[in-house]
Amino acid sequence: PAGARKESIPISSLIELFAPIDPSYKRYYTNKTEIACLKRMRDQYGDKLEDVIRLLPEIIMQPYAPRITTPYQLETGMGKLKAFIGQQKDKKNQHGLFCKNNKWRNVQNNRRRKKRNYRKNWYGLFSFL
């Protein structure tokens, strides 16, 4: 795209963004394939790439989300990631249109909050990774 700047973000800072996703992210510094993927995506997406990588830990924890943990997987799975995010937006819109009973919606939201809180506590057990 015309708005993407080629040298906006150093590759080393993009590699560091993979630290929460992949504990062995430091091996990307010597992997030519991973570096080339990051350069191509940086040229194509510009500053938006940094935002996508920062959101990956939240996205890949959702059910049925594509499991993207490396720059190569991000480049080859960008279409899958876009489709998944589009489906999530459609689900939110669908619930907004068809849930007319606010009481029912509140009960469902409370159940979801309890599940999320449980998951957060459960995932906290594995924070050493």
C-alpha positions in Angstrom: 0.0 0.0 0.0 1.0 3.6 -0.5 0.8 4.4 3.2 3.1 1.7 4.4 6.7 2.8 5.2 9.4 0.3 4.5 11.8 1.1 7.4 9.2 2.1 10.0 9.8 -0.7 12.5 13.1 -2.5 13.1 13.0 -6.2 12.6 14.5 -6.8 16.1 11.6 -5.0 17.8 9.1 -7.1 15.8 10.9 -10.3 16.8 10.7 -9.2 20.5 6.9 -8.9 20.1 6.7 -12.7 19.7 8.1 -13.2 23.2 4.7 -13.8 24.9 3.6 -16.2 22.2 6.8 -18.3 21.7 9.3 -18.8 24.5 12.0 -19.7 22.0 11.5 -16.5 20.0 15.2 -15.7 20.1 16.0 -18.3 17.5 14.2 -16.1 14.9 17.2 -13.7 14.9 19.3 -16.4 13.1 16.4 -17.9 11.0 16.5 -16.3 7.5 13.0 -17.5 6.7 11.4 -15.8 9.7 13.4 -12.6 9.1 12.4 -12.5 5.4 8.7 -13.0 6.4 8.8 -10.1 8.8 10.4 -7.9 6.2 7.8 -8.7 3.6 4.9 -8.2 6.1 6.5 -4.9 7.3 6.7 -3.7 3.8 3.1 -4.7 3.1 1.3 -3.8 6.3 3.5 -1.1 7.8 2.8 0.0 11.4 -0.4 -2.2 11.5 1.8 -5.3 11.7 3.0 -4.3 15.2 -0.6 -4.1 16.4 -1.5 -7.5 14.9 1.5 -9.2 16.6 0.6 -7.6 20.0 -3.0 -8.9 19.7 -1.9 -12.5 18.8 -1.7 -13.8 22.4 -5.4 -12.9 23.0 -6.5 -14.1 19.6 -4.9 -17.6 19.7 -6.4 -18.4 23.1 -9.9 -18.2 21.6 -11.6 -21.4 20.5 -11.2 -22.2 16.8 -8.7 -19.4 16.3 -5.7 -20.2 14.0 -2.7 -21.1 16.1 -0.1 -18.6 14.9 3.1 -18.6 16.9 5.9 -17.7 14.3 6.3 -15.0 11.7 6.2 -17.6 9.0 2.8 -18.9 10.3 1.6 -15.3 10.5 2.5 -14.6 6.9 1.0 -17.8 5.5 -2.1 -17.6 7.9 -3.0 -14.0 7.6 -6.0 -14.9 5.5 -7.2 -17.4 8.1 -6.7 -14.8 10.8 -8.7 -12.2 8.9 -11.5 -14.7 8.3 -11.6 -15.6 12.0 -11.7 -12.0 13.1 -14.5 -11.4 10.6 -16.5 -14.3 12.0 -16.1 -13.0 15.5 -17.4 -9.6 14.4 -20.4 -11.4 12.7 -21.1 -13.3 15.9 -21.2 -10.1 18.0 -23.5 -8.4 15.4 -25.8 -11.5 15.3 -26.2 -11.5 19.1 -27.0 -7.8 19.1 -29.7 -8.3 16.5 -31.4 -11.4 17.8 -31.1 -11.1 21.6 -34.1 -8.9 22.3 -34.7 -10.1 25.8 -32.2 -8.1 28.0 -32.7 -10.4 30.9 -31.6 -13.4 28.9 -28.6 -11.5 27.6 -27.5 -10.5 31.1 -27.7 -14.2 32.3 -25.6 -15.3 29.3 -23.0 -12.5 29.9 -22.7 -13.5 33.6 -22.0 -17.1 32.6 -19.4 -16.0 30.1 -17.7 -13.7 32.7 -17.5 -16.6 35.2 -15.9 -18.8 32.5 -13.5 -16.1 31.5 -12.4 -15.5 35.1 -11.9 -19.2 35.7 -9.8 -19.4 32.5 -7.7 -16.5 33.6 -7.0 -18.2 36.9 -6.3 -21.5 35.2 -3.9 -19.9 32.7 -2.1 -18.2 35.6 -0.8 -21.6 36.7 1.3 -21.7 33.5 2.7 -18.2 33.7 6.3 -19.6 34.0 6.2 -20.5 30.3 
